[in-house]
Amino acid sequence: MKKSLACVLCVFSLMFCITGCGSDEFDEFDAQVVAESEVKEILKSPSTAKFSSYSQTRITNDGNEWRVEGWVDAQNGFGATIRSEYTVKFTMTGEDTYIVDYCYVD
């Protein structure tokens, strides 16, 4: 009896992790990844980019619209590393698709 109860609990725990732990919902971390990808498209040397951490990045959401503001350290055309502020606004159009409204790097 104890073994079967333990087995049932194990199955329920596994089901909870499969359905509850791996949420496919788009979240702030996904928004930061999208923004960093768009900023890299603008940089002269994207492979040198070092972005602000999650805690240093401002991420806001209004329905399907996302706005991400942070900074990036990257080399310019002369090889000097400079810090630039960025703002990316995009709209989710589907589960994995989006349209960039704007991407500014100062």
Rosetta constraint file for C-alpha pairs under 8 A:
AtomPair CA 1 CA 5 HARMONIC 6.25 0.50
AtomPair CA 2 CA 6 HARMONIC 6.13 0.50
AtomPair CA 3 CA 7 HARMONIC 6.09 0.50
AtomPair CA 4 CA 8 HARMONIC 6.15 0.50
AtomPair CA 5 CA 9 HARMONIC 6.21 0.50
AtomPair CA 6 CA 10 HARMONIC 6.10 0.50
AtomPair CA 7 CA 11 HARMONIC 6.23 0.50
AtomPair CA 8 CA 12 HARMONIC 6.28 0.50
AtomPair CA 9 CA 13 HARMONIC 6.09 0.50
AtomPair CA 10 CA 14 HARMONIC 6.16 0.50
AtomPair CA 11 CA 15 HARMONIC 6.17 0.50
AtomPair CA 12 CA 16 HARMONIC 6.13 0.50
AtomPair CA 13 CA 17 HARMONIC 6.31 0.50
AtomPair CA 14 CA 18 HARMONIC 6.21 0.50
AtomPair CA 15 CA 19 HARMONIC 6.15 0.50
AtomPair CA 16 CA 20 HARMONIC 5.38 0.50
AtomPair CA 16 CA 21 HARMONIC 7.21 0.50
AtomPair CA 17 CA 21 HARMONIC 4.77 0.50
AtomPair CA 17 CA 22 HARMONIC 7.23 0.50
AtomPair CA 18 CA 22 HARMONIC 6.42 0.50
AtomPair CA 19 CA 23 HARMONIC 7.40 0.50
AtomPair CA 26 CA 30 HARMONIC 6.03 0.50
AtomPair CA 26 CA 31 HARMONIC 7.52 0.50
AtomPair CA 26 CA 95 HARMONIC 7.69 0.50
AtomPair CA 27 CA 31 HARMONIC 6.33 0.50
AtomPair CA 28 CA 32 HARMONIC 6.24 0.50
AtomPair CA 28 CA 59 HARMONIC 6.58 0.50
AtomPair CA 29 CA 33 HARMONIC 6.40 0.50
AtomPair CA 29 CA 54 HARMONIC 7.67 0.50
AtomPair CA 30 CA 34 HARMONIC 6.29 0.50
AtomPair CA 31 CA 35 HARMONIC 6.18 0.50
AtomPair CA 31 CA 59 HARMONIC 7.64 0.50
AtomPair CA 31 CA 66 HARMONIC 6.98 0.50
AtomPair CA 31 CA 68 HARMONIC 7.14 0.50
AtomPair CA 32 CA 36 HARMONIC 6.10 0.50
AtomPair CA 32 CA 54 HARMONIC 7.69 0.50
AtomPair CA 32 CA 59 HARMONIC 7.57 0.50
AtomPair CA 32 CA 68 HARMONIC 6.60 0.50
AtomPair CA 33 CA 37 HARMONIC 6.17 0.50
AtomPair CA 34 CA 38 HARMONIC 6.32 0.50
AtomPair CA 35 CA 39 HARMONIC 6.19 0.50
AtomPair CA 35 CA 68 HARMONIC 6.45 0.50
AtomPair CA 35 CA 88 HARMONIC 5.72 0.50
AtomPair CA 35 CA 89 HARMONIC 7.95 0.50
AtomPair CA 36 CA 40 HARMONIC 6.15 0.50
AtomPair CA 36 CA 51 HARMONIC 7.48 0.50
AtomPair CA 37 CA 41 HARMONIC 6.64 0.50
AtomPair CA 38 CA 42 HARMONIC 7.18 0.50
AtomPair CA 38 CA 88 HARMONIC 7.69 0.50
AtomPair CA 38 CA 103 HARMONIC 7.03 0.50
AtomPair CA 39 CA 43 HARMONIC 6.62 0.50
AtomPair CA 39 CA 86 HARMONIC 7.42 0.50
AtomPair CA 39 CA 88 HARMONIC 7.83 0.50
AtomPair CA 39 CA 103 HARMONIC 6.88 0.50
AtomPair CA 39 CA 104 HARMONIC 7.90 0.50
AtomPair CA 39 CA 105 HARMONIC 7.16 0.50
AtomPair CA 40 CA 46 HARMONIC 5.00 0.50
AtomPair CA 40 CA 49 HARMONIC 7.45 0.50
AtomPair CA 41 CA 46 HARMONIC 7.28 0.50
AtomPair CA 42 CA 46 HARMONIC 7.96 0.50
AtomPair CA 42 CA 105 HARMONIC 7.84 0.50
AtomPair CA 43 CA 74 HARMONIC 7.56 0.50
AtomPair CA 43 CA 76 HARMONIC 7.67 0.50
AtomPair CA 44 CA 75 HARMONIC 7.14 0.50
AtomPair CA 44 CA 76 HARMONIC 5.87 0.50
AtomPair CA 44 CA 77 HARMONIC 6.01 0.50
AtomPair CA 45 CA 49 HARMONIC 7.26 0.50
AtomPair CA 45 CA 74 HARMONIC 6.66 0.50
AtomPair CA 45 CA 75 HARMONIC 5.76 0.50
AtomPair CA 45 CA 76 HARMONIC 6.67 0.50
AtomPair CA 45 CA 77 HARMONIC 7.56 0.50
AtomPair CA 46 CA 74 HARMONIC 7.01 0.50
AtomPair CA 48 CA 73 HARMONIC 7.72 0.50
AtomPair CA 48 CA 74 HARMONIC 5.21 0.50
AtomPair CA 48 CA 75 HARMONIC 6.21 0.50
AtomPair CA 49 CA 72 HARMONIC 6.26 0.50
AtomPair CA 49 CA 73 HARMONIC 5.58 0.50
AtomPair CA 49 CA 74 HARMONIC 4.46 0.50
AtomPair CA 49 CA 75 HARMONIC 7.45 0.50
AtomPair CA 50 CA 72 HARMONIC 5.54 0.50
AtomPair CA 50 CA 73 HARMONIC 5.10 0.50
AtomPair CA 50 CA 74 HARMONIC 6.47 0.50
AtomPair CA 51 CA 70 HARMONIC 7.52 0.50
AtomPair CA 51 CA 71 HARMONIC 5.94 0.50
AtomPair CA 51 CA 72 HARMONIC 4.40 0.50
AtomPair CA 51 CA 73 HARMONIC 6.42 0.50
AtomPair CA 52 CA 56 HARMONIC 5.63 0.50
AtomPair CA 52 CA 57 HARMONIC 6.08 0.50
AtomPair CA 52 CA 70 HARMONIC 5.87 0.50
AtomPair CA 52 CA 71 HARMONIC 5.32 0.50
AtomPair CA 52 CA 72 HARMONIC 6.18 0.50
AtomPair CA 53 CA 57 HARMONIC 6.26 0.50
AtomPair CA 54 CA 58 HARMONIC 7.99 0.50
AtomPair CA 56 CA 70 HARMONIC 6.83 0.50
AtomPair CA 57 CA 68 HARMONIC 7.05 0.50
AtomPair CA 57 CA 69 HARMONIC 5.78 0.50
AtomPair CA 57 CA 70 HARMONIC 4.67 0.50
AtomPair CA 57 CA 71 HARMONIC 7.66 0.50
AtomPair CA 58 CA 68 HARMONIC 5.76 0.50
AtomPair CA 58 CA 69 HARMONIC 5.08 0.50
AtomPair CA 58 CA 70 HARMONIC 6.41 0.50
AtomPair CA 59 CA 66 HARMONIC 7.27 0.50
AtomPair CA 59 CA 67 HARMONIC 5.77 0.50
AtomPair CA 59 CA 68 HARMONIC 4.56 0.50
AtomPair CA 59 CA 69 HARMONIC 6.48 0.50
AtomPair CA 60 CA 66 HARMONIC 5.83 0.50
AtomPair CA 60 CA 67 HARMONIC 5.28 0.50
AtomPair CA 60 CA 68 HARMONIC 6.60 0.50
AtomPair CA 61 CA 65 HARMONIC 5.76 0.50
AtomPair CA 61 CA 66 HARMONIC 4.59 0.50
AtomPair CA 61 CA 67 HARMONIC 6.48 0.50
AtomPair CA 62 CA 66 HARMONIC 6.52 0.50
AtomPair CA 64 CA 91 HARMONIC 5.43 0.50
AtomPair CA 64 CA 92 HARMONIC 5.09 0.50
AtomPair CA 64 CA 93 HARMONIC 7.49 0.50
AtomPair CA 65 CA 89 HARMONIC 7.20 0.50
AtomPair CA 65 CA 90 HARMONIC 5.85 0.50
AtomPair CA 65 CA 91 HARMONIC 4.39 0.50
AtomPair CA 65 CA 92 HARMONIC 6.44 0.50
AtomPair CA 66 CA 89 HARMONIC 5.60 0.50
AtomPair CA 66 CA 90 HARMONIC 5.43 0.50
AtomPair CA 66 CA 91 HARMONIC 6.18 0.50
AtomPair CA 66 CA 92 HARMONIC 7.90 0.50
AtomPair CA 67 CA 87 HARMONIC 7.06 0.50
AtomPair CA 67 CA 88 HARMONIC 5.66 0.50
AtomPair CA 67 CA 89 HARMONIC 4.32 0.50
AtomPair CA 67 CA 90 HARMONIC 6.61 0.50
AtomPair CA 68 CA 87 HARMONIC 5.66 0.50
AtomPair CA 68 CA 88 HARMONIC 5.24 0.50
AtomPair CA 68 CA 89 HARMONIC 6.44 0.50
AtomPair CA 69 CA 85 HARMONIC 7.44 0.50
AtomPair CA 69 CA 86 HARMONIC 5.63 0.50
AtomPair CA 69 CA 87 HARMONIC 4.47 0.50
AtomPair CA 69 CA 88 HARMONIC 6.57 0.50
AtomPair CA 70 CA 85 HARMONIC 5.81 0.50
AtomPair CA 70 CA 86 HARMONIC 5.51 0.50
AtomPair CA 70 CA 87 HARMONIC 6.77 0.50
AtomPair CA 71 CA 83 HARMONIC 6.63 0.50
AtomPair CA 71 CA 84 HARMONIC 5.50 0.50
AtomPair CA 71 CA 85 HARMONIC 4.30 0.50
AtomPair CA 71 CA 86 HARMONIC 5.68 0.50
AtomPair CA 72 CA 83 HARMONIC 5.56 0.50
AtomPair CA 72 CA 84 HARMONIC 5.42 0.50
AtomPair CA 72 CA 85 HARMONIC 6.47 0.50
AtomPair CA 72 CA 86 HARMONIC 7.35 0.50
AtomPair CA 73 CA 81 HARMONIC 6.28 0.50
AtomPair CA 73 CA 82 HARMONIC 5.46 0.50
AtomPair CA 73 CA 83 HARMONIC 4.35 0.50
AtomPair CA 73 CA 84 HARMONIC 6.45 0.50
AtomPair CA 74 CA 80 HARMONIC 7.97 0.50
AtomPair CA 74 CA 81 HARMONIC 5.08 0.50
AtomPair CA 74 CA 82 HARMONIC 5.71 0.50
AtomPair CA 74 CA 83 HARMONIC 6.67 0.50
AtomPair CA 75 CA 79 HARMONIC 5.12 0.50
AtomPair CA 75 CA 80 HARMONIC 5.09 0.50
AtomPair CA 75 CA 81 HARMONIC 4.06 0.50
AtomPair CA 75 CA 82 HARMONIC 6.16 0.50
AtomPair CA 76 CA 80 HARMONIC 5.63 0.50
AtomPair CA 76 CA 81 HARMONIC 6.26 0.50
AtomPair CA 76 CA 82 HARMONIC 6.87 0.50
AtomPair CA 84 CA 105 HARMONIC 6.33 0.50
AtomPair CA 84 CA 106 HARMONIC 5.35 0.50
AtomPair CA 85 CA 105 HARMONIC 5.81 0.50
AtomPair CA 85 CA 106 HARMONIC 5.35 0.50
AtomPair CA 86 CA 103 HARMONIC 7.28 0.50
AtomPair CA 86 CA 104 HARMONIC 5.46 0.50
AtomPair CA 86 CA 105 HARMONIC 4.36 0.50
AtomPair CA 86 CA 106 HARMONIC 6.27 0.50
AtomPair CA 87 CA 102 HARMONIC 7.81 0.50
AtomPair CA 87 CA 103 HARMONIC 5.79 0.50
AtomPair CA 87 CA 104 HARMONIC 5.25 0.50
AtomPair CA 87 CA 105 HARMONIC 6.68 0.50
AtomPair CA 88 CA 100 HARMONIC 7.55 0.50
AtomPair CA 88 CA 101 HARMONIC 7.69 0.50
AtomPair CA 88 CA 102 HARMONIC 5.73 0.50
AtomPair CA 88 CA 103 HARMONIC 4.37 0.50
AtomPair CA 88 CA 104 HARMONIC 6.40 0.50
AtomPair CA 89 CA 100 HARMONIC 6.15 0.50
AtomPair CA 89 CA 101 HARMONIC 5.38 0.50
AtomPair CA 89 CA 102 HARMONIC 5.39 0.50
AtomPair CA 89 CA 103 HARMONIC 6.53 0.50
AtomPair CA 90 CA 98 HARMONIC 6.53 0.50
AtomPair CA 90 CA 99 HARMONIC 5.53 0.50
AtomPair CA 90 CA 100 HARMONIC 4.20 0.50
AtomPair CA 90 CA 101 HARMONIC 4.99 0.50
AtomPair CA 90 CA 102 HARMONIC 6.93 0.50
AtomPair CA 91 CA 98 HARMONIC 5.40 0.50
AtomPair CA 91 CA 99 HARMONIC 5.32 0.50
AtomPair CA 91 CA 100 HARMONIC 6.47 0.50
AtomPair CA 91 CA 101 HARMONIC 7.01 0.50
AtomPair CA 92 CA 96 HARMONIC 7.67 0.50
AtomPair CA 92 CA 97 HARMONIC 5.97 0.50
AtomPair CA 92 CA 98 HARMONIC 4.19 0.50
AtomPair CA 92 CA 99 HARMONIC 6.53 0.50
AtomPair CA 93 CA 97 HARMONIC 5.49 0.50
AtomPair CA 93 CA 98 HARMONIC 4.99 0.50
AtomPair CA 93 CA 99 HARMONIC 6.89 0.50
AtomPair CA 94 CA 98 HARMONIC 6.76 0.50
